């Protein structure tokens, strides 16, 4: 009973991580290149978003036609619809940190590489460590 | 456009979407990385601990595989250490306040048609672009 959700989590994480690596989103220079609208703009990140949103939109459409997911009793859809100051302030702070270093929380735990190369473990996971620690 | 890579970006995006879809159709959950990571620490005895831990393990394994097979996938961070640390705190506090980041709001939220998530995504992309622009003015 508890094995299926774990396997689903593992497969999902593997696919998600493979996508981040393949798309180049584990590279801060690609992320900052996308944010650098007035400089040497690299639109790649927009293509990642389009691909990911397209596939997930189809899955969400399909999910709404099911009464329950395959290995859980119910879908847990986020319920909030309000756009409040906390949402906008938080997103602005996230964008500030994202633009400074080029890491967002997804690629951060995916990124073990530089740690081994530079020997600075604290420099590698700004996203995950602070996300978890805050 | 020095480094525009539309094909791997689109293919990688499809994989990211597939991963999020597996989680939704399999166990009815939203693949928000920050929520999953912080949920793991906030509620260590939660019954959701299992799939959250294996999801993060999957991310890490994919990263290790990428590091082995795709040279250049993980360049050393270019920003100096103090900047990285400040950025990390901002990312952590910001995504906590906003209840989501690029994955939860950007991919899953917009994918399921949430206006709230669209507002969050537009805000963090705009703030990121403004930050990079200001950083450029300061450096030059």
Interface residues (C-beta under 8 A of the other chain):
Chain A: X2 X4 X5 X6 X7 X8 X9 X10 X11 X12 X13 X14 X15 X16 X17 X18 X19 X20 X21 X22 X23 X24 X25 X26 X27 X28 X29 X30 X32 X33 X35 X36 X37 X38 X39 X40 X41 X42 X43 X44 X45 X47 X48 X49 X50 X51 X52 X53 X54 X55 X56 X57 X58 X59 X60 X62 X63 X66 X68 X69 X70 X71 X72 X74 X75 X76 X77 X78 X80 X81 X82 X83 X86 X87 X88 X89 X90 X91 X92 X93 X94 X95 X96 X97 X98 X99 X100 X101 X102 X103 X104 X105 X106 X109 X110 X111 X112 X113 X114 X116 X117 X118 X120 X122 X123 X124 X125 X126 X127 X128 X129 X130 X131 X132 X133 X134
Chain B: X1 X2 X3 X4 X5 X6 X8 X9 X10 X11 X12 X13 X14 X15 X16 X17 X18 X19 X20 X21 X22 X23 X24 X25 X26 X27 X28 X29 X30 X31 X33 X34 X37 X38 X40 X41 X50 X51 X52 X53 X54 X55 X56 X57 X58 X59 X60 X61 X62 X63 X64 X65 X66 X67 X70 X72 X73 X74 X75 X76 X77 X78 X79 X81 X83 X84 X85 X86 X87 X88 X89 X90 X91 X92 X93 X94 X95 X96 X97 X98 X99 X101 X102 X103 X105 X106 X107 X108 X109 X110 X111 X112 X113 X114 X115 X116 X119 X120 X121 X123 X124 X125 X126 X127 X128 X129 X130 X131 X132 X133 X135 X136
